[in-house]
Each structure stands twice: as structure tokens, then as C-alpha cells.
């Protein structure tokens, strides 16, 4: 066998190995935001106070004894826009059954956030997290992320990305048991 043939075979094996490692890395890669809030699961929800866009104030602990859905969002976030109408319609369907919804707007301009709330007709309480303190407390590394808090104040589920109706309703129904 000639030197050229051996060199070609060695290079081909090296390239194939490199491509195989790349393919494996891409196939098993988890998005950095996938762990958003993971460490908070099955732990008490950190209490927070939110200055609401409508001028009021809200403290999470006010909802003790009720199931709570907390959604972190921003007006510039496309997946947040995808889920906005679903969150509002589900809030309307469950509010008379004692379920509370809270929206926490992060890394956003107030005017844009207010326009988003108006555009989607959002009526559940929403307010900004200007210093991202609430987001940091909840381990939010990407949005949207939705937390489901039990009546006794524990985070029992969370969903990263735009939530769909099947998951949203299932998690709420679980909270209500």
C-alpha cells in the first residue's frame, strides 16, 4: 500500500470520527434554558412582591391556600406571544375555581409590556421585575417559563417554553386535587 493510500485512510478515519462526535454532541445537547427553574421544583415558592402594571401591588403569599400559576415572560419573546392567549383564556376558565395566575415581565421596556398586555387582552395580575430579582430567585434562565405552585406553597411543576393547552390544563388540574 502506498503512503498516499495510508494517509487517505487515516484522514478519512479521523474525519469520520470527528463527524460522529459532532453528531452525537448535537443529538444529546440540551438547550441551556431547559433547566430554567429546575432547582426550584418540590421546594417552597419564594415569596415576592410585584408592583402591578395596573397600579396595584401583589404579594405571592396572598395566595396561600390557592393554586397559583406564575408565568415569566417578555413582550419581545416569540414563544411568550404564542402562549399569551392560551394563558388568558385558561385564567378566565379557572379563576372562579380559585386558581390564581400571575405574570412576571422580565428584561422588558414598560411601554412594550403594556402594549403586549393590551394586545392580548390579559386581565390576570402582571408586573415588571426590573432588577430581575424574582427571576433570579426562581432560577429563570430563559423565557417563557411557567411555575405551578400548590395550595401549600410548593413549586410542584414547571414548564419551559411556550406551554400548550393539554399540559397547562393537566398541571392546573393536578394543583386542584
C-alpha positions in Angstrom: 0.0 0.0 0.0 1.3 3.4 -0.9 2.0 6.3 1.5 -0.9 8.3 -0.2 -3.3 5.4 0.4 -2.4 5.1 4.1 -2.6 8.8 4.6 -6.0 8.9 2.9 -7.3 6.1 5.1 -6.0 7.8 8.3 -7.5 11.2 7.3 -10.8 9.5 6.4 -11.0 7.7 9.8 -10.2 11.0 11.6 -12.8 12.9 9.7 -15.4 10.2 10.2 -14.6 10.1 14.0 -14.9 13.9 14.2 -18.2 13.9 12.4 -19.5 11.1 14.6 -18.6 13.0 17.7 -20.2 16.2 16.4 -23.4 14.3 15.5 -23.5 12.7 19.0 -23.0 16.1 20.6 -25.8 17.7 18.6 -28.2 14.8 19.2 -27.7 14.8 23.0 -27.3 18.5 23.5 -29.8 20.1 25.9 -30.6 23.8 25.5 -29.1 25.9 28.3 -32.5 27.3 29.1 -34.1 23.8 29.5 -33.0 23.8 33.1 -34.8 27.1 33.8 -36.2 26.8 37.3 -35.3 23.1 37.7 -33.7 23.6 41.1 -36.8 25.1 42.5 -39.0 22.0 41.9 -40.5 20.5 45.1 -39.3 23.4 47.2 -41.3 26.3 48.8 -42.0 29.1 46.3 -40.1 32.1 47.2 -42.4 34.9 48.2 -42.2 38.1 46.2 -43.8 41.4 45.8 -44.8 42.8 42.4 -45.8 46.3 41.5 -48.5 45.7 39.0 -49.0 47.4 35.7 -52.5 48.5 36.8 -51.0 50.4 39.7 -51.7 47.8 42.5 -49.4 45.6 44.4 -49.3 41.9 44.7 -47.5 39.6 47.2 -47.3 35.9 46.2 -48.0 34.9 49.8 -51.5 36.5 49.5 -52.5 33.4 47.5 -51.6 30.9 50.2 -54.2 28.1 50.2 -54.8 28.6 46.5 -53.2 27.0 43.4 -51.0 29.6 41.6 -49.6 29.7 38.1 -46.7 32.1 37.7 -45.5 32.9 34.2 -42.3 34.7 33.4 -42.5 36.5 30.0 -41.4 39.5 27.9 -43.0 41.3 25.0 -40.1 40.7 22.7 -40.2 36.9 23.3 -41.9 35.0 20.3 -42.8 31.9 22.4 -44.3 34.2 25.0 -46.5 35.7 22.3 -47.5 32.1 21.3 -48.9 31.2 24.7 -50.3 34.6 25.8 -53.9 34.0 24.6 -53.9 30.5 26.0 -52.8 31.7 29.4 -55.5 34.4 29.4 -58.3 32.0 28.3 -57.2 29.4 30.9 -57.1 32.0 33.6 -60.7 33.0 32.7 -61.8 29.4 32.8 -60.2 28.6 36.2 -60.3 31.9 38.2 -63.8 31.2 39.6 -62.4 27.8 40.8 -59.8 29.5 42.9 -56.8 29.3 40.7 -54.6 32.4 40.6 -52.4 33.5 37.7 -49.5 35.9 38.0 -47.4 37.3 35.1 -43.8 38.5 35.8 -42.4 40.6 33.0 -38.6 40.5 32.8 -36.0 42.4 30.8 -38.6 44.5 29.0 -39.5 48.1 28.4 -42.6 49.2 30.3 -44.3 50.6 27.2 -43.7 47.4 25.3 -45.0 45.3 28.2 -48.2 47.4 28.5 -48.8 47.1 24.7 -48.4 43.3 25.0 -50.9 43.1 27.8 -53.4 45.3 25.8 -52.8 43.4 22.5 -53.6 40.0 24.1 -56.3 41.3 26.4 -54.6 40.0 29.5 -56.6 40.5 32.7 -54.7 38.5 35.3 -52.2 40.4 37.5 -48.9 41.3 35.8 -46.0 43.4 36.8 -42.4 44.0 35.9 -39.3 42.5 37.6 -37.0 45.5 36.9 -33.9 44.1 38.7 -34.6 40.5 37.7 -34.6 39.7 41.4 -37.7 37.4 41.2 -36.3 35.7 38.1 -33.0 35.1 39.8 -34.8 33.7 42.9 -36.7 31.3 40.7 -33.7 30.3 38.6 -35.1 31.6 35.4 -32.5 31.3 32.6 -34.8 31.6 29.7 -38.4 32.6 28.9 -41.2 31.8 28.9 -41.2 29.6 31.9 -44.3 28.8 33.9 -44.3 27.6 37.5 -47.2 25.7 39.2 -47.5 26.3 42.9 -49.6 24.1 45.2 -52.0 25.3 47.8 -49.4 24.8 50.5 -46.9 27.0 48.6 -44.6 24.4 46.9 -43.5 24.5 43.3 -44.7 21.2 42.0 -44.3 21.6 38.3 -42.7 23.9 35.8 -42.8 24.3 32.0 -40.0 25.8 29.9 -41.1 27.3 26.5 -44.5 28.1 25.1 -46.9 25.9 27.0 -49.7 24.1 25.2 -53.3 23.7 26.4 -53.0 20.0 27.2 -50.1 20.5 29.6 -51.4 23.7 31.1 -54.8 22.2 32.0 -53.2 18.9 33.2 -50.9 20.8 35.6 -53.7 23.0 36.9 -56.0 20.0 37.4 -53.2 18.4 39.4 -52.9 21.5 41.5 -56.6 21.5 42.3 -56.5 17.9 43.7 
